[in-house]
């Protein structure tokens, strides 16, 4: 005997999960919770399960079949608005920092230093969220909003801590030492490799995805420093 499971639906607005009868397959209707219009999957998208043979030792036994929830993506309306707001705020802080810089250009004062750091915090969180949304495995269900924000904040904090280690290394090395560039390259590669484990643990990513996630953060930080006119200070060039 063949059974067709009831259709599992996840609302794209409030993420509420519920089941509807297969007679509504292919139609659209409002979510019972938030009234968002939801498209019900077509019959060919449904999972068909054949009832297993009953073992002789347990006649009449029934097999329990758990419902399978559909996978949901990351980029919903709330997430897109949040990302745009964070990047816009970071860009505004970068431009404000650039405007308030004194002479010589690019030298941070107490005020511009605080602003520059605030912008980096906003950018780190936004880049971490963006990297997760882009690089997450499409076959794995996305974390809920609260969990995603918490994990992104922790990841961004780890990135900032590792960046502090790299900056400290650059300050401790003599700028006139011929081996400075080589040492910084080794330290930078080590920091990059260590940072790659953060998204692996917190976002359940593969090693390659973790490395790409760090690369997204580095690219965004470089653009931020260029916009704030502090790129040379970020690299701590001699």
DOBAZA-365638 format. One record per atom (N, C-alpha, C): x, y, z. Coordinates in steps of 0.02 Angstrom, whole numbers, plus 50000, padded with zeros to 5 digits. Layout:
XYZ...
END
This chain:
500434994050000500005000050000500445006250000500245011549965500625017649959500245023349991500585027350033500275033050065500635039450043500255044750034500535051350019500465055550082501005057950109500995061750171500635068350162500365070850216500065077550215500625082550200500445088050169500935092850146501195096950205501855096850216502175100950267502305107850238502105113050274502175119950250502515124050303502975128350282503285133250327503135140250300502825144350340502645151150318503275155250309503325158850254503915162950240503895169450280503325171050311503275177150349503435176250423503095171450455503185170350527503545163850543503695159750491504055153450497503665148250538503015149050543502605144150577502545137850534502595131950565502545125750528501855122550541501565120150488500925116750494500825112250434500315108150435500165103550381499485105150351499435103950286498795104950251498645098550212498025097650196497835091750158498105092150087498255086350057498535086349989498035088649937497415089649956496935092249907497065099649891497475103049933497645110049921498305110749883498595105249860499235105449825499185109849763499685114049753499715118349695499325124849703498975125649759498595131749770498975136649814498695142449825498975147449870498445149449921498675151049980498205153150032498555156750088498165160050132498465163850187498695159350244499245161450276499485158050336498975159050392498805154050430498315154850484498575159350540499235160450542499505164650594499575171950575499975173250521500115180250502499765182350438499405177850406499015179250345499455180450283500095178750287500515179150228500295173950177500255175850113500045171250061500595166150048500415159750053500905154250046500705150049986501215148149946501105143649890501195136549914500665132549907500695125549928501045121549872501535117249890501895113449838501435109049797501645107949735501255103749688501305096449709500845092149686500855085049705501505081449689501825083349633502435079849614503015081349661502945086649702503465088249750503385084549816502855080749824502725077449887503135071049894503265069249955503645063349970503185057349975503315052249934502915046149934503285040749972502945037650021503255032650063502855026150059503205020850044502885014350041502885011250111502315008350128502255005250194502694998950195503134998250246503574992350249503184986050266503504980550248503204974050264503214972950339502664970250367502644968650438503044962350451503444962650504503834956750522503374951450552503514945150539503094939750567503064939850643503614942050674503644941950747503204947250779503004952250738502584957550767502004958950721501534954450716500964955350670500544961250691500344964950640499904970550653500264976750679500924976450685501294982250711501274987750660501264993950683501244999750639501905003450643502125005850587502745009650585502595017050591502925020350638502815027550649503245031450599502935035950563503285039950514503245047250535503825050250549503835057250571503785061850510503465067550519503405072450466504095075350450504205076950389504835079850367504715087150348505045091650384504945098850372505335100950310505075105450273505415108050215505965112750236506495112950196507055117350211506865124550197507135129050238506995136150228507645139750216507625145050177508225148950162508355154150215508885158050204509075163150253508815170050235508835171750171508685178550151507935179750146507635181450203506945183650206506935191250211506345194050211506285201450210506625204550271506535201650330506825204450390507595204250387507865198550363508595197850359508895202750309508555203750252508805208450202508805215550229508265217450263508225224150292508765225150345508875219950386509385220350438510085221250408510235217250356510895217750324510995224650293510485227050257510545233650225510645239050277510295238550333510355243650386511045243550417511315237550429511985237050459512525239650412512495237850349512995240250301512925247750290512305250250287512205257450278512485261250338512375258650398512625261950459513385261950460513685256350441514415255950439514705260750387514375261350329514605265950278514545273250302514005274750336513905281550363514455283150413514615278450458515135279550507515815280550473515945276650420516575277250383516645284150352516105286450320516125293150289516195298550342515855297750399515915302650453516625302750481516925296850488517615296450511518085299950463517975298950399518395302050347518315309650350517705311950360517565319250362517895322550422517895319150479518155322050541518915321250549519235317850503519955316850509520325323450502520855323950541521245330150538521835329450491522345333350504522935333550463523515330650504523905325950481523875322950414523275318350405523075317650342522485313650326522605306450345522095303450377522135296450395522355295250467522575300450503522775299650572522155299950617522045294750656521445294350698521545298250763521055302250779521035305550844520625301150891520515303550952520115299651000519405298850973519105304250947518415303950922518365299550860518805300750811518765296850750518955289550763519385288250812519565281450829518965277650857518575280950900517975277750927517475276350871517385281250827516935280350770517165274650725517805274650711518085269450668517975262550697518075261850763517965255450797517225253450796516785258350807516065256950805515855254450736516115257550684515955255450617516195248350603516785246650629517055239950620516625234650655516345236450713515895231850749515275230550707514965235850681514375235150639514525231150576515105232650546515295229250484515435221850497515745220350554515905213350570515275209250577514785211950611514145208350619513795207450552513785212850512513455212550447513805207550400514465207750399514845203250356514765195950377514735194850443514635188150468513955185450447513435189550453512765187550432512745186350356513045190850318513045190150245513415183750224513995182550254514375176650237513985170250252513625170250308513225164350324512665163350274512315168750257511755168250210511965165950141512565168050119512795166250052513105159250050513465157450103513865151350102513535145350134512975146350169512655140850204512455135350155512465129250178512265123550137511515123850124511325123950061510615124550044510205118450066510555112950080510205106850101510095106650177510385111450212510325111750285509865117450304509405116050349508925121150370509275126950404509085133050388509395138950418509215139550492509675142550531509525143850601508965149050606508615149150662508125154350671508485161050682508105166450679508405173150680508825174450742508545172850800508905174150863509555170250866509535163950847510135159750848510655162250798510415164350739510875166850688511235173150711510865177750742511165184050765511675182650820511505178250866511965176650921512595173450894512525168550849513105165150821513525169950778513195174550743513555179450703513945184250747513655186250803513995190750849514605187350879514545181050897515115177350924515665176550872515455174950810515945174250756516315180750744515945186250742516255192850731516735194550787516545192850849516985194150907517635190150901517585183950879518175179750870518625182650815518315185050761518705188150707519075194350734518725198350773519035204450800519615202650847519535197450887520065195350933520675193050894520565189150841521135186850801521465192750765521065197550743521345203550711521775207450760521565207750823521965211150875522635207650883522635201050881523255197250886523725199050828523445199550768523855201250709524125208350715523695213050736523915219950743524455220450797524375216850852524885216950905525555214350879525525209250837526135206550808526485211750765526105215550727526405220750684526715226250726526415227750784526685233050826527325230750862527375224450878527955221850914528555220950869528445220050804528995218950759529325225450739529975225350732530345231250712530225232650637530025238850622529875240550553530495240350509531075240550538531685240550499531985233550493531645228650521531875221750517531725218950448532225216150414532135213550346531655207550345531615203950400531185198050402530465199650423530315206150433529645208150457529095205850411529185206850346528665205050298528525197550299529055193550302528975186250303528625184050366528815186850423528505185050487527765186850487527615192850463526905194950460526505190450413526805188350359526455183850313526295177150347526775174550384526665168250420526125169050473526175174550511525675175850563524985176950532524955180450475524315181650442523995175250417524395170750388524125164350365523875160150423524255160350479524045156550538523385159350566523335165950569522715169050594522125167350549522245167450483521715165750435521475158550445521955153950454521775146950463521385145850528521605149150581521255148450645520565151450642520505157250609519855160650603519355156350564519615152250517519165148150476518775143050516519035141350576518695136350617518085139350652518055145950660517485149050693516825147750657516775149250592516145147650557516015140150550516545136150551516455128950548516075126450609516265129150667515955127050730515275130350740515245136850730514635140650745514105140150691514305139450628513835139050573513775132050544514165127350570514165120450546514345120150472514885123750455515115123950386515705119250375515875118050312516475114350294517065119150298517675116250296518275120250302518325125450246518165123450185518205128150128517705133750138517105132150160516605137350173516835142050229517165139250280517425143450334517955148350309518405145850265518905150250236518595155750194518085154050155517745159050114517385164150158517115161850215516775166350261517265171550288517865169350306518385174050329518575178750273518605176250211518785180450154518265185950143517625184250153517105189350148517215194950199517385192950260517525197850312518115202350294518655199350268519245203250250519095208150194518715205950144518535210250087518115216250111517615214750153517185220150178517575225050221518035222450262518435226750304518895231150263519175228350210519615232350166519225237950133518615236550109518205241750079518015247150130517875245050190517705249750244518295254350258518895251450262519485255550276519635260450219519525258250158519605262850101519115268650105518495266950123517985272150127518135277050183518425274450238518585278750295519275282050287519615280550232520275283450217520795281350270520735275250294521205272650344521505266050322521515264750258521755258350234522485257150254522895262350249523595261550265523705260350339523265263150381523335261850453523105254750470522595252450435522355245550449522915240550433523275241750380523835237350363524465238850403524455244650438525025246650479525675246750439525635250050382526235250550340526755254750375527395253250367527915257150401527965264150372
END
